[in-house]
Amino acid sequence: MSAELPAVRTAQARVSARIGAIAESATLAVDAKAKALKAAGRPVIGFGAGEPDFPTPDYIVAAAIEAARQPKFHRYSPAAGLPELKAAIAAKTLRDSGYAVDPAQVLVTNGGKQAVYQSFATLLDPGDEVLVPTPFWTTYPEAIRLAGGVPVEVFAGPEQGYLVTVEQLEAATTERTKVLLFVSPSNPTGAVYSPEQTREIGQWAAAKGLWVITDEIYEHLTYDGVPFTSIATAVPELGDRVVILNGVAKTYAMTGWRVGWMVGPADVIKAATNLQSHATSNVSNISQMAALAAVAGPLTAVDEMKVAFDRRRKAMVAGLNAIEGIDCPTPHGAFYAYADVRGLLGKELGGIRPATSAELAALILDKVEVAVVPGEAFGPSGYIRLSYALGDADLAEGVARLQEFLGTAK
């Protein structure tokens, strides 16, 4: 019997069930495929990646170069972040969200994704449930599951502007519910909750004794006079049961610099810092100093980007809604359009009848070399997400290809 043990061990799974169950990031997968096809000489238009096409502002780059010259930044620094950056983030949070915090309540992370995971890992015990307004950013459910929690999808379709209601949240709540995830402006839909809706949902969560994790990374990207409302400020009744997630990636075109943060109660931040001290330790000091220049500086760069995003937003929505079978609500935030393509499913396109949005997205990439992300990455099938954070010429060309191809559906 003992002679057979090596063979038995060889037959066991090589990857743990916990990690093996994680799905690849659909948005990054689509972007990687589009870039690979481009590298092979294919004229692919990529609507997949959620990153501004603008360069990082010069003064931020200059701050990084200066930091790289200073030997003190060549060494380890505190796992929770450079003290001067934490102080600047606290000041920025007060400036932009109206929420006063001490620098000790800030944890600087390796991008927003680390802040997302560490927040759930710090708050959740096995089996705890998280209410996830759906459509959701593809990483949220995976981070919740990896932390031992259970994501509970609460779906709001285009007929309600992709905005969930208190009634829907109440119906999804059980005795295991511990956290409400709140995202406004939203990735993937671009939906923005009004101040009144934000207060209503926050007051409901406070009355239930729930934690609220609010992702505010698109706070500066709203349009049509629609305001950003921080649930932490709008609902003081939440007290110390709220965690704010943010970062420099979207506001300052710094996706590759990898600087995000958590803001929350001191005990939660201390626990998350302990986790980070073992997982990654400090964020690159050079990136931290670049982030310091960003958050302590003016918002001129994002104001300039917003002009372009707004123009592209209008062009994309108009172009998509010109296609029979597509309904695309006008997004009021972020830089995504979330189009309802259920009217195209089952129709013949290029000799094929796609039954799901995943099949439709694959067909579009194959036939007209336009990369979009299918709704399955964000919740139910029947939708596609398109980022308009790309150049005007590419956007126009991509939408024209979609109109030409999808307009043949029958």
N, C-alpha and C positions, 0 to 999 in steps of 0.2 A: 504494500500500500504506500509506504513512504517513497518508493521509487517513482510513484506516479505524481507526487506533489509538484515537481517542476512543471510538468505538462499542464496540470490544473491551473497553476498560477499563470502560465503563459496564455491560457484560454480566457482569463479574466479581462475585463475592460482595461485598456491602457490609460484611459482618461476618466477621471472621477465623474460620477453621475451629476454632481452639482455643476461642474464646469462644462461637461458635455451637453447639458441641457440649455446652455446659453446660446441664443440665436445670434448670428453675425449681425452687426449693425447694417440694416438695409440701406440706409442713406449713404454710408461710406462705401458699401459694396457697389451701389449704382455709380457713385462717383469714380471709384477705382476702375470699373469696367469702361466707363466713358473715356477716362484718361488713357487707358490701355489701347482702346480703339483709335484714339487720336494719335497716340505714339506710333501706331501701325500705319498712319497715313489716312485714316478714315475721317471724313468731315463731320464728326459727331458734335451735336449741340447738347450740352449738359445742363439740364434743369434740376439735377439731383442735389448738389452740395449746397448747404446752408452757410455760405461764407461770402462776405462782400468781395467784389472784384477790385476794390481800391487798395493801394498800398498803405501800409501803416504810416501815419503822419511822420514827417521828418523829425520833429522835435522829440518824438518818442524814440525813434531809432537813434538819435544823437545821445539820448540819455543812456541807452543800452551800451553804446560804444564807449562812452565815458566810464561807465561802471566796469566794463571789461578791462579797463586799464588800471583799475584800483585793486591791489593785491588783497585787500580785506574781503573783497567779493569772490575771491578764488577759494574761499574756505567754507566749511559748513556754517550754516546760520540756524537760528531757532526753527524747529520743525513747524511751529505755528505761523511763521512768516516774519519778515523784517519788521521791527517795531515801527519804523517810520512809515512803512506801507500800511500796516494795520491801523495806525492813527489816521492816515489819509483815507482809508476805506470807511472808517467810522465817520469822518467828516463828510465824505461823499454820500453815505447813506442818509445822513441828516439832511444834506442839501437836496437830494433827489427823491428820497422816499419820505422825508419828514419824520424819520425814526431815529431817536437818539440812543446810541449805544456806546459803551466803553470799548477801547481798543482790545481789551482782554476778551471781548465777546466776538472777536473776528479770528477766523482761521483761513489762511491763504492756502489754496490747493492747486494741484497740477491740472488746471483747466476746470471748467464747470462740471464735467463728468465725474471727477473725483469728489467734488462737493456733493453731487447728487447721491453717489453711492454711500459716502461716509455719513450723510444725514440719515439715510434709511438704516444703515448698519448700526448707527448709534441709538436710534429710537426703537427699532423693531426687535421683538423676540419671535421665535418660531411660531408661525400660525397667525400672527397679528395681521390684520387686514388694512389695506390702504385704498381709499376711494380715489380712482384715477379717472378724471373727466376724459372722455374719448370723443374724437381722435386725440391720441397722445404722441408725444415724442417717443421714438422707438426705444430709447435707452431706459425710460422710466420702469416699465414692467420687469425688465431684466435685472436692473439694480435692486428692485424690491425683492424679487425671488432670490437673488444671490445673497441678500441680507436675511433670508429666512422668512420674509413676509409673503403675503398673498395679495396680488393686485386685483382689485374689483373694478371692472370697467363700467363706467356710467356714460352711455352714448348719447350724444346730442347731434342730430343731423343738420343738414343745410336749412331745413324748414324752420329751425330755431336758431339759425346763425351759428351753429356749432357751440352754443353756450348752454351748459347744464343748468338745471333749476334746483332749488332747495327740495322740491318735492321728489325729484329723481334721486338726489343724494339721500334723502330720508328713506326712500324705498330700498336703497342698496345697503343701508347700515344694519349691522348685526352687533351682537355682544362682543365680537372680536375686532370691530373697527377701532383703530387707534389713531390713524393719520388721514387727513385730507390733503391731497396734492392740489395746489392751486397755481395755474399758469396763465398769466395775462400780461402782455400779449402772448398769443399761443403759437407755438410750433407744434403741429404743422398747418393749422388753419388760418392763422393771422387774426383770429377772433380776439376781441378786447371786451372785457366785462366793464360795464358802466360803474360809476361810483356807487349807485344805488344797488346794483346787483352784487357788487363786491361786499358791501356792508351786510346785505341780507345773508349771503353765504357765510361770511365770517361770523356774524352773530349766531347763526345756526350752529356752526362748528363750536363756538365758545360755549353755547348752552349745552351741547353734547359732551363737553369736556375733551374734545379731540385736539390733537396736535395739528398744526397747519404747516406744511412745507411749501413755501411760495417761491417759484422760480421767476426772477425779475430781470433776466438777462436781456430782454428786448424792451426794457422800460423806455428807452429814448426813441423807439421806432414806432410811432403812432401817426395816423394821418386823418385828414378831414376834420381837424379840430377835436378829435376824440382824445380824452385825457387818459394818462396812465394813473392808476390808483393802487397804491400799496395796501394790501389787506392788513398788514401789520399796523399801519397808521390809522386806517379807516375803522378798525375794530379794536380799540384798546382793551376791550373785554377779554381778548385772547391772552392778555398778560404775557407770561413767560412761556407760552406754549406755541411759539411761532419761530420758524427757522427760515431765514431769507437766503436764497442762493443767487449768485450773480457772478460777473466776470467781465473782462475787457474785450473778449473776442468779437462780439457783434458791434458794439458801440464804436470801437476804435480800429476796426479791421485788423484784429490781432489774433486770428484763429490759431495760427501756428506758434504763438508765444507761450501758450498753455498756462494762463493765470486765471484762476477763478477764486471764489471764496464762499464761506459760510458765515452768516451772522446769526447768533442765537443766544440763549441763556448760557451763563458762564459754565455751568456744570456740563451741559451738552457739548459745548465747544472744547472744554478740557478733555472730555472722553474721546471726542473725535480727533483731537490732537494726539492723544496717546496712540490711537489707531494709526494715524498718519506717521507717527514717529517710527513705527515698525514697518509700515508699508513702503513709504517713499522718502521719508524725512523731508527736508526743506525743498521748496520749489527753487529752480535755478535763480540765483541771486541776480543775474543779468536781466532775466525776464521780470523779476520783481521790481527792479529799478525802472525798467521800461513802463511797467504798470503804474508805478508811483507817478511818473511824469504824466501818464494818461489821466488817472483819476483826480490828480491835483490840478490838472490843467483845464483849459476851456473846452466847451462842447462844440466848437466851431466845426471840427471834422465831421461829426455825426450830422450836424445841421446841413452841411454840404452834401453828404451822402443821401440824406433824406430827400433832397430835391430830385436826385436821380432815381431813387427807389420809387418815389411817388409817381414819376413819369412812367416808369416801367410797369408799375402796378396797374395803372390805368390801361396801358397798352395791352398787357397780358390778359386782364379780365375781359376787355372788349373783344380781343381776338379769340379767346376760348368760347365766350358766349355766342360768337358768330357761328359756331359749329353746331349743327343740329344733333341733339342727343347729349350735349354737355350743358350743365348748369353750374356756374361758378359764382358763388356769392362774393361780393366785394370785401376783401380783407381790410381791416382797419389798423393792423399792426404787423410787426415783424417784416419779413420779405418773402412770403410764401402765398401762393394761391392754391386752394384745395378744391379741386373740381369734382363734381358729381358726374360720373361717366356711366351710371347704371343704364342710361338710355342707349348706350352703344353696345352693351353686353348682349351676346347672342346674335348680333347682326354680322353680316358677312363683310370682312375687310381683307382684301388681298387674298381671297380664297379661303380664309379662316374665320371661324365664328368664336371669338374669345368669350369664355364663360365667366371669367373673373378679371378683376383689374390687374392682377399679376400677369395673366396671359396677355391682356391688352398692352401693358407696359413692355413686355418682351417683344410683342409684335411691332410696336411702334419703333423700338430700338433697331429691330432687324430690318424693317422695311424702309424707314425714312431717317434712321440714324439720329433719333432724338431720345435722350435719356430722361425719363421721369421716374418717380418713386411710386409704386402701387400702394393702394390703401391698406393692404394686408400688413404693411410695416407699421401702421398707426392705429389699427383697429379693424373694423369690418371691411370686406371687399366692396368694390363699387366706386372707388375714388382714386384720384391720382394727385400727388403733390408736385408742384412746380415752383422752384425758387426763381425769383426775378432779380437776384443779386448777381447778375451777369451783364455784360455789355449790351447796349441798345441794339447794335447790329445783329449780334448772335440771338438776342431775344426775338427780334423781328423775323429772322430767318427760321428759327425753331418753330415759332407760332405759325408761320406760313406753311411749313412742311406739315404740321399737324392739321391745318385746315385743308390742305390739298388731299392728304391721305384719309383722314377721318370723315371728310365730306363725301367720300364715296360709299359710306356705310349704307347697306340696304337689307 
